[in-house]
Amino acid sequence: MNYLPLLLLLSLPLAHADDGDDAPLVVNGCTIAEHSQCPGANLKGANLSNQDLSRMNLAGADLRDADLRHANLDLANLEKARLQGANLTRASLQQSNLRLADFTGATLMAIQGWGLFAQGAQFENANLSAAYLQFARLSG
């Protein structure tokens, strides 16, 4: 008998089945997922790094000291959000609404901010080094 095909089959790495637990992260009642509606949410100090928050409504949300490193915030509404001390290193904020948001003391190093709207936003003592802000609208 030729056992070679059986030996080859048994030597293959085992595939792991998906456990089916693809439930989105929920923080203080706010579902962290694309298009979620969480205006005024309390996300203070939340670990949201590498999360997809694109197109989320976070107007007036408390994101003070939140970890948003590498987060996708494209087209998100962060109008009047509180982001003091938040870490947004390498986050993507393309075409996001940041009007009147407070980024005092926040880290926005190397963000992708193409076409963002930040009229009236506060950036006092914020670190914007290497930020990409082409076509961004900033005034204050």
The first five atom37 places (N, CA, C, CB, O) and aatype in JSON, in Angstrom:
{
  "aatype": [12, 2, 18, 10, 14, 10, 10, 10, 10, 10, 15, 10, 14, 10, 0, 8, 0, 3, 3, 7, 3, 3, 0, 14, 10, 19, 19, 2, 7, 4, 16, 9, 0, 6, 8, 15, 5, 4, 14, 7, 0, 2, 10, 11, 7, 0, 2, 10, 15, 2, 5, 3, 10, 15, 1, 12, 2, 10, 0, 7, 0, 3, 10, 1, 3, 0, 3, 10, 1, 8, 0, 2, 10, 3, 10, 0, 2, 10, 6, 11, 0, 1, 10, 5, 7, 0, 2, 10, 16, 1, 0, 15, 10, 5, 5, 15, 2, 10, 1, 10, 0, 3, 13, 16, 7, 0, 16, 10, 12, 0, 9, 5, 7, 17, 7, 10, 13, 0, 5, 7, 0, 5, 13, 6, 2, 0, 2, 10, 15, 0, 0, 18, 10, 5, 13, 0, 1, 10, 15, 7],
  "atom_mask": [
    [1, 1, 1, 1, 1],
    [1, 1, 1, 1, 1],
    [1, 1, 1, 1, 1],
    [1, 1, 1, 1, 1],
    [1, 1, 1, 1, 1],
    [1, 1, 1, 1, 1],
    [1, 1, 1, 1, 1],
    [1, 1, 1, 1, 1],
    [1, 1, 1, 1, 1],
    [1, 1, 1, 1, 1],
    [1, 1, 1, 1, 1],
    [1, 1, 1, 1, 1],
    [1, 1, 1, 1, 1],
    [1, 1, 1, 1, 1],
    [1, 1, 1, 1, 1],
    [1, 1, 1, 1, 1],
    [1, 1, 1, 1, 1],
    [1, 1, 1, 1, 1],
    [1, 1, 1, 1, 1],
    [1, 1, 1, 0, 1],
    [1, 1, 1, 1, 1],
    [1, 1, 1, 1, 1],
    [1, 1, 1, 1, 1],
    [1, 1, 1, 1, 1],
    [1, 1, 1, 1, 1],
    [1, 1, 1, 1, 1],
    [1, 1, 1, 1, 1],
    [1, 1, 1, 1, 1],
    [1, 1, 1, 0, 1],
    [1, 1, 1, 1, 1],
    [1, 1, 1, 1, 1],
    [1, 1, 1, 1, 1],
    [1, 1, 1, 1, 1],
    [1, 1, 1, 1, 1],
    [1, 1, 1, 1, 1],
    [1, 1, 1, 1, 1],
    [1, 1, 1, 1, 1],
    [1, 1, 1, 1, 1],
    [1, 1, 1, 1, 1],
    [1, 1, 1, 0, 1],
    [1, 1, 1, 1, 1],
    [1, 1, 1, 1, 1],
    [1, 1, 1, 1, 1],
    [1, 1, 1, 1, 1],
    [1, 1, 1, 0, 1],
    [1, 1, 1, 1, 1],
    [1, 1, 1, 1, 1],
    [1, 1, 1, 1, 1],
    [1, 1, 1, 1, 1],
    [1, 1, 1, 1, 1],
    [1, 1, 1, 1, 1],
    [1, 1, 1, 1, 1],
    [1, 1, 1, 1, 1],
    [1, 1, 1, 1, 1],
    [1, 1, 1, 1, 1],
    [1, 1, 1, 1, 1],
    [1, 1, 1, 1, 1],
    [1, 1, 1, 1, 1],
    [1, 1, 1, 1, 1],
    [1, 1, 1, 0, 1],
    [1, 1, 1, 1, 1],
    [1, 1, 1, 1, 1],
    [1, 1, 1, 1, 1],
    [1, 1, 1, 1, 1],
    [1, 1, 1, 1, 1],
    [1, 1, 1, 1, 1],
    [1, 1, 1, 1, 1],
    [1, 1, 1, 1, 1],
    [1, 1, 1, 1, 1],
    [1, 1, 1, 1, 1],
    [1, 1, 1, 1, 1],
    [1, 1, 1, 1, 1],
    [1, 1, 1, 1, 1],
    [1, 1, 1, 1, 1],
    [1, 1, 1, 1, 1],
    [1, 1, 1, 1, 1],
    [1, 1, 1, 1, 1],
    [1, 1, 1, 1, 1],
    [1, 1, 1, 1, 1],
    [1, 1, 1, 1, 1],
    [1, 1, 1, 1, 1],
    [1, 1, 1, 1, 1],
    [1, 1, 1, 1, 1],
    [1, 1, 1, 1, 1],
    [1, 1, 1, 0, 1],
    [1, 1, 1, 1, 1],
    [1, 1, 1, 1, 1],
    [1, 1, 1, 1, 1],
    [1, 1, 1, 1, 1],
    [1, 1, 1, 1, 1],
    [1, 1, 1, 1, 1],
    [1, 1, 1, 1, 1],
    [1, 1, 1, 1, 1],
    [1, 1, 1, 1, 1],
    [1, 1, 1, 1, 1],
    [1, 1, 1, 1, 1],
    [1, 1, 1, 1, 1],
    [1, 1, 1, 1, 1],
    [1, 1, 1, 1, 1],
    [1, 1, 1, 1, 1],
    [1, 1, 1, 1, 1],
    [1, 1, 1, 1, 1],
    [1, 1, 1, 1, 1],
    [1, 1, 1, 1, 1],
    [1, 1, 1, 0, 1],
    [1, 1, 1, 1, 1],
    [1, 1, 1, 1, 1],
    [1, 1, 1, 1, 1],
    [1, 1, 1, 1, 1],
    [1, 1, 1, 1, 1],
    [1, 1, 1, 1, 1],
    [1, 1, 1, 1, 1],
    [1, 1, 1, 0, 1],
    [1, 1, 1, 1, 1],
    [1, 1, 1, 0, 1],
    [1, 1, 1, 1, 1],
    [1, 1, 1, 1, 1],
    [1, 1, 1, 1, 1],
    [1, 1, 1, 1, 1],
    [1, 1, 1, 0, 1],
    [1, 1, 1, 1, 1],
    [1, 1, 1, 1, 1],
    [1, 1, 1, 1, 1],
    [1, 1, 1, 1, 1],
    [1, 1, 1, 1, 1],
    [1, 1, 1, 1, 1],
    [1, 1, 1, 1, 1],
    [1, 1, 1, 1, 1],
    [1, 1, 1, 1, 1],
    [1, 1, 1, 1, 1],
    [1, 1, 1, 1, 1],
    [1, 1, 1, 1, 1],
    [1, 1, 1, 1, 1],
    [1, 1, 1, 1, 1],
    [1, 1, 1, 1, 1],
    [1, 1, 1, 1, 1],
    [1, 1, 1, 1, 1],
    [1, 1, 1, 1, 1],
    [1, 1, 1, 1, 1],
    [1, 1, 1, 0, 1]
  ],
  "atom_positions": [
    [[0.84, -1.19, 0.0], [0.0, 0.0, 0.0], [0.88, 1.24, 0.0], [-0.95, 0.0, 1.21], [1.98, 1.26, 0.54]],
    [[0.35, 2.25, -0.61], [1.09, 3.5, -0.69], [0.52, 4.48, 0.34], [1.04, 4.1, -2.13], [-0.59, 5.0, 0.18]],
    [[1.28, 4.73, 1.4], [0.83, 5.62, 2.47], [1.31, 7.06, 2.29], [1.3, 5.09, 3.8], [1.05, 7.91, 3.14]],
    [[2.01, 7.32, 1.21], [2.56, 8.65, 0.98], [1.48, 9.74, 0.98], [3.32, 8.67, -0.33], [1.67, 10.75, 1.64]],
    [[0.36, 9.59, 0.27], [-0.66, 10.65, 0.31], [-1.2, 10.89, 1.72], [-1.82, 10.29, -0.61], [-1.46, 12.04, 2.09]],
    [[-1.37, 9.83, 2.49], [-1.86, 9.99, 3.86], [-0.83, 10.72, 4.72], [-2.2, 8.62, 4.48], [-1.19, 11.59, 5.51]],
    [[0.44, 10.37, 4.58], [1.49, 11.04, 5.33], [1.58, 12.52, 4.97], [2.84, 10.36, 5.09], [1.77, 13.37, 5.83]],
    [[1.44, 12.82, 3.68], [1.47, 14.22, 3.26], [0.29, 14.99, 3.85], [1.46, 14.33, 1.73], [0.45, 16.13, 4.29]],
    [[-0.86, 14.38, 3.86], [-2.04, 15.03, 4.42], [-1.88, 15.29, 5.92], [-3.28, 14.18, 4.17], [-2.24, 16.36, 6.41]],
    [[-1.34, 14.33, 6.63], [-1.15, 14.48, 8.07], [-0.05, 15.47, 8.42], [-0.85, 13.13, 8.68], [-0.04, 16.01, 9.53]],
    [[0.87, 15.7, 7.51], [1.97, 16.62, 7.8], [1.6, 18.08, 7.55], [3.17, 16.26, 6.95], [2.35, 18.98, 7.92]],
    [[0.45, 18.33, 6.93], [0.02, 19.71, 6.69], [-0.33, 20.38, 8.01], [-1.19, 19.75, 5.73], [-0.83, 19.73, 8.92]],
    [[-0.08, 21.68, 8.11], [-0.46, 22.38, 9.34], [-1.98, 22.37, 9.5], [0.07, 23.84, 9.32], [-2.73, 22.46, 8.53]],
    [[-2.39, 22.25, 10.73], [-3.82, 22.22, 11.01], [-4.41, 23.61, 10.83], [-4.08, 21.7, 12.43], [-3.83, 24.6, 11.27]],
    [[-5.54, 23.68, 10.2], [-6.24, 24.96, 10.04], [-7.13, 25.17, 11.25], [-7.09, 24.99, 8.72], [-7.78, 24.25, 11.73]],
    [[-7.13, 26.38, 11.74], [-7.96, 26.7, 12.89], [-9.26, 27.33, 12.42], [-7.22, 27.65, 13.87], [-9.26, 28.3, 11.66]],
    [[-10.35, 26.77, 12.87], [-11.66, 27.32, 12.5], [-11.89, 28.62, 13.25], [-12.79, 26.31, 12.81], [-11.45, 28.78, 14.39]],
    [[-12.57, 29.53, 12.6], [-12.93, 30.79, 13.23], [-13.91, 30.51, 14.36], [-13.55, 31.78, 12.19], [-14.88, 29.78, 14.18]],
    [[-13.64, 31.08, 15.52], [-14.52, 30.84, 16.66], [-15.85, 31.59, 16.55], [-13.82, 31.23, 17.93], [-16.73, 31.43, 17.39]],
    [[-15.99, 32.41, 15.51], [-17.25, 33.11, 15.29], [-17.47, 34.3, 16.2], [0.0, 0.0, 0.0], [-18.53, 34.93, 16.13]],
    [[-16.5, 34.63, 17.04], [-16.67, 35.75, 17.97], [-16.16, 37.03, 17.32], [-15.93, 35.48, 19.3], [-15.09, 37.52, 17.66]],
    [[-16.92, 37.55, 16.39], [-16.55, 38.78, 15.7], [-17.35, 39.96, 16.23], [-16.77, 38.64, 14.19], [-17.55, 40.96, 15.53]],
    [[-17.81, 39.86, 17.46], [-18.61, 40.92, 18.05], [-17.76, 42.17, 18.19], [-19.18, 40.49, 19.42], [-16.61, 42.1, 18.62]],
    [[-18.31, 43.33, 17.83], [-17.55, 44.57, 17.96], [-17.33, 44.94, 19.43], [-18.27, 45.72, 17.23], [-18.08, 44.53, 20.31]],
    [[-16.3, 45.71, 19.65], [-16.0, 46.23, 20.98], [-17.1, 47.18, 21.42], [-14.62, 46.93, 20.99], [-17.54, 48.02, 20.63]],
    [[-17.54, 47.07, 22.67], [-18.53, 47.99, 23.23], [-17.92, 48.62, 24.48], [-19.88, 47.24, 23.57], [-17.49, 47.92, 25.39]],
    [[-17.88, 49.96, 24.51], [-17.32, 50.7, 25.64], [-18.39, 51.63, 26.18], [-16.03, 51.49, 25.22], [-18.84, 52.54, 25.47]],
    [[-18.79, 51.42, 27.4], [-19.81, 52.25, 28.06], [-21.06, 52.43, 27.18], [-19.23, 53.62, 28.41], [-21.59, 53.54, 27.06]],
    [[-21.5, 51.35, 26.57], [-22.71, 51.39, 25.75], [-22.5, 51.85, 24.33], [0.0, 0.0, 0.0], [-23.45, 51.85, 23.54]],
    [[-21.29, 52.23, 23.97], [-20.99, 52.69, 22.61], [-20.35, 51.54, 21.83], [-20.04, 53.93, 22.64], [-19.28, 51.05, 22.2]],
    [[-21.0, 51.13, 20.76], [-20.47, 50.08, 19.9], [-19.41, 50.68, 18.99], [-21.6, 49.4, 19.07], [-19.69, 51.6, 18.21]],
    [[-18.2, 50.17, 19.08], [-17.09, 50.68, 18.29], [-17.1, 49.96, 16.95], [-15.72, 50.49, 19.03], [-16.53, 48.88, 16.79]],
    [[-17.76, 50.58, 15.98], [-17.87, 49.99, 14.65], [-18.22, 51.1, 13.66], [-18.95, 48.86, 14.61], [-18.75, 52.15, 14.04]],
    [[-17.9, 50.85, 12.41], [-18.18, 51.82, 11.36], [-19.66, 52.21, 11.39], [-17.81, 51.23, 9.98], [-20.54, 51.36, 11.54]],
    [[-19.92, 53.5, 11.25], [-21.26, 54.1, 11.2], [-21.99, 54.15, 12.55], [-22.11, 53.34, 10.22], [-23.15, 54.57, 12.57]],
    [[-21.38, 53.75, 13.66], [-22.06, 53.77, 14.95], [-22.43, 55.19, 15.36], [-21.19, 53.13, 16.03], [-21.76, 56.15, 14.98]],
    [[-23.48, 55.31, 16.13], [-23.96, 56.6, 16.63], [-23.69, 56.66, 18.13], [-25.48, 56.8, 16.32], [-24.38, 56.0, 18.91]],
    [[-22.7, 57.45, 18.54], [-22.33, 57.57, 19.94], [-22.08, 59.03, 20.34], [-21.08, 56.74, 20.23], [-21.06, 59.32, 20.97]],
    [[-22.98, 59.95, 19.99], [-22.74, 61.34, 20.38], [-22.73, 61.47, 21.9], [-23.81, 62.27, 19.77], [-23.58, 60.9, 22.59]],
    [[-21.76, 62.22, 22.41], [-21.66, 62.45, 23.84], [-21.18, 61.25, 24.64], [0.0, 0.0, 0.0], [-21.29, 61.25, 25.87]],
    [[-20.67, 60.23, 23.99], [-20.24, 59.0, 24.67], [-19.08, 59.26, 25.62], [-19.84, 57.94, 23.64], [-18.24, 60.12, 25.38]],
    [[-19.05, 58.49, 26.72], [-17.94, 58.56, 27.67], [-16.93, 57.47, 27.3], [-18.45, 58.39, 29.14], [-17.1, 56.31, 27.65]],
    [[-15.89, 57.87, 26.59], [-14.83, 56.96, 26.18], [-13.5, 57.39, 26.78], [-14.73, 56.9, 24.64], [-12.43, 57.11, 26.23]],
    [[-13.57, 58.08, 27.89], [-12.38, 58.59, 28.55], [-11.42, 57.45, 28.9], [-12.76, 59.39, 29.82], [-11.8, 56.49, 29.57]],
    [[-10.17, 57.57, 28.43], [-9.14, 56.59, 28.73], [-9.31, 55.26, 28.03], [0.0, 0.0, 0.0], [-8.58, 54.31, 28.34]],
    [[-10.24, 55.15, 27.1], [-10.5, 53.87, 26.42], [-9.35, 53.48, 25.5], [-11.8, 53.96, 25.62], [-8.7, 54.34, 24.9]],
    [[-9.11, 52.19, 25.39], [-8.12, 51.67, 24.46], [-8.83, 51.36, 23.15], [-7.4, 50.39, 25.03], [-9.49, 50.34, 23.02]],
    [[-8.69, 52.26, 22.19], [-9.32, 52.13, 20.89], [-8.28, 52.02, 19.78], [-10.24, 53.32, 20.62], [-8.57, 52.29, 18.62]],
    [[-7.08, 51.62, 20.15], [-6.02, 51.53, 19.15], [-6.37, 50.45, 18.12], [-4.66, 51.21, 19.82], [-6.91, 49.4, 18.45]],
    [[-6.04, 50.75, 16.87], [-6.27, 49.86, 15.73], [-7.75, 49.58, 15.46], [-5.56, 48.57, 15.96], [-8.06, 48.64, 14.72]],
    [[-8.66, 50.34, 16.01], [-10.09, 50.12, 15.8], [-10.59, 50.9, 14.58], [-10.9, 50.52, 17.04], [-10.01, 51.92, 14.21]],
    [[-11.66, 50.41, 13.97], [-12.3, 51.1, 12.85], [-13.44, 51.94, 13.39], [-12.8, 50.09, 11.77], [-14.51, 51.42, 13.71]],
    [[-13.21, 53.25, 13.48], [-14.22, 54.2, 13.94], [-14.66, 55.09, 12.78], [-13.67, 55.05, 15.1], [-15.19, 56.17, 12.99]],
    [[-14.44, 54.62, 11.56], [-14.77, 55.44, 10.4], [-16.27, 55.7, 10.35], [-14.3, 54.77, 9.11], [-17.09, 54.83, 10.64]],
    [[-16.6, 56.92, 9.96], [-17.98, 57.37, 9.81], [-18.79, 57.32, 11.12], [-18.67, 56.52, 8.77], [-20.02, 57.41, 11.09]],
    [[-18.12, 57.18, 12.26], [-18.84, 57.17, 13.54], [-19.24, 58.58, 13.93], [-17.97, 56.55, 14.65], [-18.55, 59.55, 13.6]],
    [[-20.34, 58.7, 14.62], [-20.77, 59.98, 15.17], [-20.32, 60.03, 16.62], [-22.32, 60.18, 15.04], [-20.93, 59.4, 17.49]],
    [[-19.25, 60.77, 16.88], [-18.71, 60.94, 18.22], [-18.75, 62.42, 18.63], [-17.26, 60.42, 18.29], [-17.92, 62.88, 19.4]],
    [[-19.73, 63.14, 18.11], [-19.86, 64.57, 18.42], [-20.03, 64.75, 19.93], [-21.07, 65.19, 17.66], [-20.89, 64.12, 20.55]],
    [[-19.2, 65.6, 20.5], [-19.28, 65.89, 21.93], [-18.81, 64.76, 22.82], [0.0, 0.0, 0.0], [-19.0, 64.84, 24.04]],
    [[-18.22, 63.73, 22.28], [-17.77, 62.58, 23.08], [-16.57, 62.95, 23.94], [-17.42, 61.39, 22.16], [-15.78, 63.82, 23.58]],
    [[-16.44, 62.26, 25.07], [-15.3, 62.44, 25.96], [-14.27, 61.36, 25.64], [-15.74, 62.38, 27.47], [-14.43, 60.21, 26.03]],
    [[-13.22, 61.76, 24.94], [-12.14, 60.85, 24.56], [-10.83, 61.28, 25.22], [-11.98, 60.82, 23.03], [-9.75, 60.98, 24.71]],
    [[-10.92, 61.97, 26.34], [-9.71, 62.41, 27.04], [-8.85, 61.2, 27.41], [-10.07, 63.23, 28.29], [-9.35, 60.2, 27.92]],
    [[-7.56, 61.33, 27.14], [-6.56, 60.3, 27.46], [-6.84, 58.95, 26.78], [-6.5, 60.1, 28.95], [-6.3, 57.93, 27.2]],
    [[-7.65, 58.94, 25.74], [-7.93, 57.69, 25.01], [-6.73, 57.3, 24.15], [-9.19, 57.84, 24.13], [-5.98, 58.16, 23.69]],
    [[-6.57, 56.0, 23.94], [-5.52, 55.48, 23.07], [-6.16, 55.21, 21.71], [-4.87, 54.17, 23.66], [-6.89, 54.24, 21.53]],
    [[-5.87, 56.08, 20.75], [-6.41, 55.97, 19.4], [-5.3, 55.75, 18.38], [-7.2, 57.24, 19.04], [-5.45, 56.07, 17.2]],
    [[-4.19, 55.19, 18.83], [-3.08, 54.94, 17.91], [-3.52, 54.0, 16.79], [-1.87, 54.34, 18.67], [-4.15, 52.96, 17.04]],
    [[-3.2, 54.38, 15.56], [-3.5, 53.6, 14.36], [-5.0, 53.39, 14.14], [-2.82, 52.25, 14.44], [-5.38, 52.51, 13.36]],
    [[-5.84, 54.15, 14.79], [-7.29, 54.02, 14.6], [-7.71, 54.65, 13.27], [-8.06, 54.66, 15.77], [-7.09, 55.6, 12.8]],
    [[-8.76, 54.12, 12.69], [-9.33, 54.68, 11.46], [-10.52, 55.54, 11.85], [-9.75, 53.55, 10.46], [-11.57, 55.04, 12.25]],
    [[-10.35, 56.86, 11.72], [-11.4, 57.83, 12.03], [-11.81, 58.59, 10.77], [-10.93, 58.8, 13.12], [-12.29, 59.72, 10.86]],
    [[-11.61, 57.99, 9.61], [-11.97, 58.66, 8.36], [-13.47, 58.97, 8.35], [-11.59, 57.78, 7.14], [-14.3, 58.13, 8.68]],
    [[-13.79, 60.21, 7.96], [-15.17, 60.68, 7.83], [-15.95, 60.63, 9.15], [-15.89, 59.87, 6.79], [-17.18, 60.67, 9.13]],
    [[-15.25, 60.54, 10.28], [-15.93, 60.52, 11.58], [-16.34, 61.93, 11.98], [-15.02, 59.9, 12.66], [-15.72, 62.91, 11.56]],
    [[-17.38, 62.02, 12.78], [-17.83, 63.3, 13.31], [-17.35, 63.42, 14.75], [-19.39, 63.44, 13.23], [-17.86, 62.75, 15.64]],
    [[-16.35, 64.28, 14.97], [-15.79, 64.53, 16.3], [-16.01, 65.98, 16.7], [-14.29, 64.19, 16.32], [-15.26, 66.53, 17.51]],
    [[-17.03, 66.6, 16.15], [-17.31, 68.0, 16.47], [-17.54, 68.16, 17.97], [-18.53, 68.51, 15.67], [-18.33, 67.44, 18.57]],
    [[-16.83, 69.13, 18.55], [-16.9, 69.45, 19.98], [-16.48, 68.3, 20.89], [-18.3, 69.88, 20.33], [-16.8, 68.3, 22.08]],
    [[-15.76, 67.32, 20.35], [-15.27, 66.21, 21.18], [-14.11, 66.68, 22.05], [-14.83, 65.01, 20.29], [-13.38, 67.6, 21.68]],
    [[-13.96, 66.04, 23.19], [-12.87, 66.35, 24.12], [-11.81, 65.27, 23.99], [-13.39, 66.46, 25.6], [-12.02, 64.12, 24.37]],
    [[-10.66, 65.66, 23.45], [-9.56, 64.72, 23.2], [-8.28, 65.15, 23.89], [-9.32, 64.58, 21.69], [-7.19, 64.82, 23.43]],
    [[-8.39, 65.88, 24.99], [-7.2, 66.33, 25.7], [-6.38, 65.13, 26.15], [-7.59, 67.21, 26.92], [-6.89, 64.2, 26.77]],
    [[-5.09, 65.16, 25.83], [-4.18, 64.1, 26.24], [-4.33, 62.8, 25.48], [0.0, 0.0, 0.0], [-3.65, 61.82, 25.81]],
    [[-5.18, 62.75, 24.49], [-5.38, 61.51, 23.72], [-4.16, 61.24, 22.84], [-6.66, 61.6, 22.84], [-3.46, 62.17, 22.43]],
    [[-3.92, 59.97, 22.56], [-2.81, 59.58, 21.7], [-3.38, 59.1, 20.37], [-1.92, 58.47, 22.36], [-3.98, 58.02, 20.3]],
    [[-3.2, 59.91, 19.33], [-3.7, 59.58, 17.99], [-2.54, 59.3, 17.02], [-4.57, 60.71, 17.46], [-2.7, 59.49, 15.82]],
    [[-1.41, 58.86, 17.53], [-0.26, 58.6, 16.68], [-0.64, 57.67, 15.53], [0.89, 57.99, 17.5], [-1.2, 56.59, 15.73]],
    [[-0.34, 58.12, 14.31], [-0.59, 57.37, 13.07], [-2.06, 57.04, 12.84], [0.21, 56.1, 13.08], [-2.37, 56.11, 12.09]],
    [[-2.96, 57.77, 13.46], [-4.4, 57.58, 13.19], [-4.74, 58.2, 11.84], [-5.27, 58.2, 14.32], [-4.06, 59.11, 11.38]],
    [[-5.79, 57.71, 11.23], [-6.27, 58.27, 9.98], [-7.53, 59.09, 10.26], [-6.55, 57.15, 8.92], [-8.53, 58.56, 10.75]],
    [[-7.46, 60.37, 9.94], [-8.57, 61.31, 10.19], [-9.0, 61.98, 8.89], [-8.16, 62.37, 11.23], [-9.43, 63.13, 8.91]],
    [[-8.89, 61.29, 7.79], [-9.18, 61.9, 6.5], [-10.64, 62.31, 6.4], [-8.82, 60.93, 5.37], [-11.55, 61.51, 6.63]],
    [[-10.85, 63.57, 6.05], [-12.16, 64.19, 5.87], [-13.03, 64.12, 7.13], [-12.87, 63.54, 4.72], [-14.26, 64.17, 7.03]],
    [[-12.42, 64.02, 8.29], [-13.16, 64.0, 9.55], [-13.59, 65.4, 9.94], [-12.33, 63.38, 10.66], [-12.96, 66.39, 9.56]],
    [[-14.67, 65.49, 10.7], [-15.16, 66.75, 11.23], [-14.62, 66.91, 12.64], [-16.72, 66.81, 11.21], [-15.08, 66.24, 13.57]],
    [[-13.64, 67.8, 12.81], [-13.03, 68.07, 14.11], [-13.36, 69.48, 14.59], [-11.5, 67.88, 14.04], [-12.69, 70.0, 15.48]],
    [[-14.37, 70.09, 14.01], [-14.69, 71.47, 14.36], [-14.95, 71.6, 15.86], [-15.92, 71.95, 13.56], [-15.7, 70.83, 16.45]],
    [[-14.31, 72.61, 16.45], [-14.45, 72.96, 17.87], [-14.02, 71.84, 18.82], [-15.88, 73.33, 18.15], [-14.35, 71.9, 20.01]],
    [[-13.31, 70.83, 18.33], [-12.79, 69.77, 19.2], [-11.59, 70.29, 19.98], [-12.41, 68.51, 18.37], [-10.9, 71.21, 19.53]],
    [[-11.33, 69.7, 21.14], [-10.22, 70.13, 21.99], [-9.15, 69.04, 22.03], [-10.72, 70.45, 23.41], [-9.34, 67.98, 22.62]],
    [[-8.01, 69.33, 21.39], [-6.88, 68.42, 21.33], [-5.73, 68.91, 22.21], [-6.4, 68.26, 19.88], [-4.58, 68.58, 21.95]],
    [[-6.01, 69.69, 23.23], [-4.97, 70.23, 24.1], [-4.12, 69.09, 24.66], [-5.6, 71.06, 25.24], [-4.63, 68.16, 25.28]],
    [[-2.81, 69.18, 24.44], [-1.88, 68.19, 24.96], [-1.96, 66.82, 24.3], [0.0, 0.0, 0.0], [-1.38, 65.86, 24.8]],
    [[-2.68, 66.72, 23.21], [-2.82, 65.43, 22.52], [-1.62, 65.15, 21.62], [-4.11, 65.41, 21.68], [-0.9, 66.07, 21.23]],
    [[-1.42, 63.89, 21.31], [-0.36, 63.47, 20.4], [-1.0, 63.06, 19.08], [0.48, 62.29, 21.0], [-1.76, 62.1, 19.01]],
    [[-0.68, 63.83, 18.03], [-1.21, 63.57, 16.7], [-0.06, 63.34, 15.72], [-2.11, 64.74, 16.23], [-0.13, 63.79, 14.57]],
    [[0.97, 62.67, 16.16], [2.15, 62.44, 15.33], [1.8, 61.56, 14.13], [3.27, 61.79, 16.15], [1.17, 60.51, 14.27]],
    [[2.22, 62.01, 12.95], [2.1, 61.25, 11.71], [0.66, 60.86, 11.38], [2.94, 60.01, 11.78], [0.42, 59.8, 10.79]],
    [[-0.3, 61.7, 11.76], [-1.69, 61.39, 11.4], [-1.89, 61.6, 9.91], [-2.68, 62.27, 12.21], [-1.16, 62.37, 9.28]],
    [[-2.85, 60.94, 9.34], [-3.29, 61.17, 7.97], [-4.52, 62.06, 8.06], [-3.6, 59.81, 7.2], [-5.61, 61.59, 8.35]],
    [[-4.33, 63.35, 7.82], [-5.42, 64.31, 7.99], [-5.85, 64.97, 6.71], [0.0, 0.0, 0.0], [-6.29, 66.12, 6.72]],
    [[-5.75, 64.27, 5.6], [-6.11, 64.84, 4.31], [-7.56, 65.31, 4.34], [-5.9, 63.82, 3.18], [-8.47, 64.54, 4.63]],
    [[-7.76, 66.6, 4.05], [-9.1, 67.16, 3.91], [-9.93, 67.2, 5.18], [0.0, 0.0, 0.0], [-11.15, 67.3, 5.1]],
    [[-9.3, 67.14, 6.34], [-10.1, 67.21, 7.57], [-10.6, 68.62, 7.81], [-9.29, 66.73, 8.78], [-10.03, 69.58, 7.29]],
    [[-11.65, 68.76, 8.59], [-12.24, 70.05, 8.94], [-11.99, 70.29, 10.42], [-13.78, 70.08, 8.61], [-12.49, 69.54, 11.26]],
    [[-11.22, 71.32, 10.76], [-10.89, 71.57, 12.16], [-11.01, 73.05, 12.51], [-9.48, 71.08, 12.46], [-10.24, 73.56, 13.32]],
    [[-11.97, 73.74, 11.9], [-12.16, 75.14, 12.21], [-12.56, 75.29, 13.69], [-13.23, 75.77, 11.27], [-13.49, 74.65, 14.17]],
    [[-11.83, 76.15, 14.38], [-12.12, 76.43, 15.78], [-11.62, 75.37, 16.75], [0.0, 0.0, 0.0], [-11.88, 75.48, 17.95]],
    [[-10.93, 74.35, 16.27], [-10.39, 73.31, 17.16], [-9.2, 73.85, 17.94], [-9.98, 72.06, 16.35], [-8.5, 74.74, 17.47]],
    [[-8.98, 73.32, 19.13], [-7.88, 73.72, 19.99], [-6.75, 72.69, 19.89], [-8.35, 73.88, 21.46], [-6.97, 71.49, 20.07]],
    [[-5.53, 73.18, 19.61], [-4.37, 72.31, 19.49], [-3.24, 72.79, 20.4], [-3.89, 72.24, 18.03], [-2.07, 72.56, 20.08]],
    [[-3.55, 73.44, 21.5], [-2.53, 73.96, 22.4], [-1.7, 72.81, 22.97], [-3.18, 74.77, 23.54], [-2.23, 71.84, 23.51]],
    [[-0.38, 72.94, 22.85], [0.59, 71.94, 23.32], [0.37, 70.56, 22.7], [0.51, 71.83, 24.82], [0.82, 69.56, 23.27]],
    [[-0.29, 70.49, 21.58], [-0.46, 69.21, 20.88], [0.76, 68.94, 20.0], [-1.76, 69.2, 20.03], [1.37, 69.88, 19.5]],
    [[1.1, 67.7, 19.82], [2.23, 67.31, 18.98], [1.68, 66.87, 17.62], [3.07, 66.16, 19.64], [1.08, 65.81, 17.49]],
    [[1.91, 67.71, 16.61], [1.46, 67.44, 15.25], [2.64, 67.15, 14.32], [0.65, 68.61, 14.72], [2.52, 67.33, 13.1]],
    [[3.76, 66.71, 14.87], [4.93, 66.48, 14.02], [4.64, 65.36, 13.02], [6.16, 66.13, 14.88], [4.05, 64.33, 13.35]],
    [[5.08, 65.6, 11.79], [4.92, 64.68, 10.66], [3.47, 64.43, 10.29], [5.59, 63.36, 10.98], [3.16, 63.44, 9.61]],
    [[2.57, 65.3, 10.72], [1.15, 65.15, 10.36], [0.95, 65.52, 8.89], [0.25, 66.04, 11.27], [1.52, 66.5, 8.41]],
    [[0.17, 64.76, 8.19], [-0.16, 65.02, 6.79], [-1.5, 65.75, 6.76], [-0.21, 63.69, 5.93], [-2.54, 65.16, 7.05]],
    [[-1.46, 67.04, 6.42], [-2.66, 67.88, 6.5], [-2.99, 68.55, 5.18], [-2.47, 68.94, 7.57], [-3.55, 69.65, 5.17]],
    [[-2.66, 67.91, 4.07], [-2.98, 68.51, 2.78], [-4.49, 68.67, 2.65], [-2.41, 67.64, 1.61], [-5.26, 67.76, 2.95]],
    [[-4.89, 69.84, 2.18], [-6.3, 70.22, 1.99], [-7.11, 70.27, 3.29], [-6.95, 69.25, 1.03], [-8.34, 70.35, 3.24]],
    [[-6.44, 70.23, 4.43], [-7.15, 70.35, 5.72], [-7.58, 71.8, 5.93], [-6.25, 69.87, 6.89], [-6.92, 72.72, 5.45]],
    [[-8.66, 71.98, 6.63], [-9.18, 73.31, 6.93], [-9.02, 73.56, 8.42], [-10.67, 73.44, 6.49], [-9.71, 72.97, 9.25]],
    [[-8.08, 74.47, 8.74], [-7.77, 74.81, 10.12], [-7.92, 76.31, 10.31], [-6.36, 74.34, 10.52], [-7.44, 77.08, 9.48]],
    [[-8.56, 76.72, 11.36], [-8.62, 78.14, 11.71], [-8.95, 78.24, 13.19], [-9.68, 78.92, 10.84], [-9.45, 77.28, 13.79]],
    [[-8.68, 79.4, 13.76], [-8.99, 79.5, 15.18], [-8.79, 80.87, 15.72], [0.0, 0.0, 0.0], [-9.01, 81.1, 16.91]]
  ]
}
